[in-house]
Amino acid sequence: MNNDQEDHNPIKPPEKNPPDDKVRSFIEAVAGEVPLGGVVVKLAGELIPSQAQKARTDWEGAISERTNEHSERLDRHAQMLAPSTTLVGSSLDLAVALARAPGDGMAGRGLTVDDLCKLLPQVDPKDIEKAAFDLNALGLTSIQRAFGGYWSLRLNQRFYEQVDHQVMGWGSTTERDARTLANLLLEDEERERTSALYTASGWEKRRFNPAFQFLLNVIPKERASQEVQADYPSSSIFLLEEDKALLRRFITAR
């Protein structure tokens, strides 16, 4: 059993009146009639806990451990939803330049150092390289290395979700945009064709595609077309009733 399965297993309360405790109660009752017997039983109770006592101790320990695990996860989720990292200097300049550069909201082709220098001609190339790897370390970009020390940078979904809306001033996050797309989908089945959904949104691809990708992560992967094409994360989706229920819950979740 893996850790995920263990995390979802219910923690059962200790059994009431286990068999050995019934025997123990009988012995304690008899011992109470014997001179000094009560003292012996009391000492035995402190040194040798009953099965119920041990079960309760284990149960309390499990509850505490599970509570701590959940608290840590909530802290991690809060950090993901409201990251505290602040970009400064060349890293900030590069992030802003990348957000404003033409693009379709997908990974696209890799950008070389020369490409990045064209975005910030006033910045030293060495500072741009450092900034690129800072963004990579923050998980906002993906850097791939090639032979000869060459590398290229691509924007990823996290960049679009955390940076684009702040730079572009859209007034809506990627997640809220995804809820808008979910509403559009539920209004008209024809919009299961991505091109129709894109038209209905009225957005440019730079804004549409990250929101659509966010939406794809809400429904089962097999609902999305795996056709290879360059326009959208998927060319179409096919929603079952259970998927529509997921979307309705997603729309109302806050």
Beta strands, then each sheet from edge to edge (+ up, - down):
strand 1: 141-145
strand 2: 151-155
sheet 1: 1+ 2-
end
